[in-house]
Amino acid sequence: MKLKRFLLRFFPPGIILEYEKGGDLRTKSIDLLDLTPETNPDELVEEIRRSEALITESRADQVKELILRLQQKQSQQGHHRFCFFKELKAHILPLTNVAFDKSGSRFITGSYDRTCRVWDTASGTELHTLQGHRNVVYAIAFNNPYGDKIATGSFDKTCKLWCSETGKCFHTFRGHMAEIVCLAFNPQSTLVATGSMDATAKLWDVETGEEVATLTGHTAEVLSLCFDTVGNQLVTGSFDHTVAIWDVSSGRRVHTLTGHSGEISNVQFNWDCSLIVTGSMDKTCKLWEAGSGKCVATLVGHKEEVLDVCFDLRGHLIATASADGTARVFSATTHQCLVTLEGHDGEISKIWFSPQGSRVLTASSDKTARLWDAQSGVCLQVLEGHTDEIFSCVFNYEGDTIITGSKDNTCRIWY
């Protein structure tokens, strides 16, 4: 098969293969979920070549290089202790969200002050102020793994697409009838999905700025959404207590996931797109088969609302954050609670696994973020210094830098 374009991109825990065929840009994901630091990279490359015809002998060295990089990342389980580097007087009003680009060299902050700002991570220097929204900038994202565009969703009912290098606004997506509260790029960076308080999600064309589809069917606000890792499906979570799986190419609803008795706080696919995890105000999480829409487990134990939920990169573990001030780590296969993370003095609104999966990061209304050992549940470090609740926290892709964003109008860089 003659391909005009062929790219391999490192995207833990696997490789994104991007190619052009018949004039169309296509992607495939090669998962490396069973990779360990002890895996023989040459044997793994041969195994991949046998199962994936696009990986020819001439491209085998590229694949091996990416595998070695991922093994190096895994070996950095480490005992890295984060040190406070810099506080940025980022905005004149509280922050809403923070997000890294793929390289970790830049990050963005959204705020109630109606702007999004782009920062250089190494120096803490502001690179651009993205101005133009007429209300709170609530949802923000880089188009990772590319990093050349930024999407911002606002309470002004619009989403804007920006050049991350220059700060120029490419498009303003108009059509929602209420606040935009969540958004995501598809893996190919050809579409932006937005979710709104108007009970719909929309798909937008990155190149033209045109609306591609309106996803209707929810009867209350769409508070969270997530593309699968190949971009074929989108999952949305709503205040109507349901979750919907959508076919991206047609805009058709494939499954409606029912069973929660409270509003959905977050939804996420695992890496191989086989499972979806949902968190809810009904104090539980549920695990669903993406293919059938069947609920395979209900994860219980929290005494108050589950405010956030996520998979680790391998999809083996699930972390939950709750208004009860605790977080939990569950097995995605046995569905058992492995550890309870106790120590915060207020609700936990955000939770992340480190890229290596060995640590958990939590952000709380008690003005601190905490790092935990994912296996033992021991609190490894308390990140202190903010003077108001922390709304957002995030690891970079290497797992050696953290940004925390707070209601105190500042963000902090931790190395």
Disulfide bonds with the S-S distance in Angstrom:
none
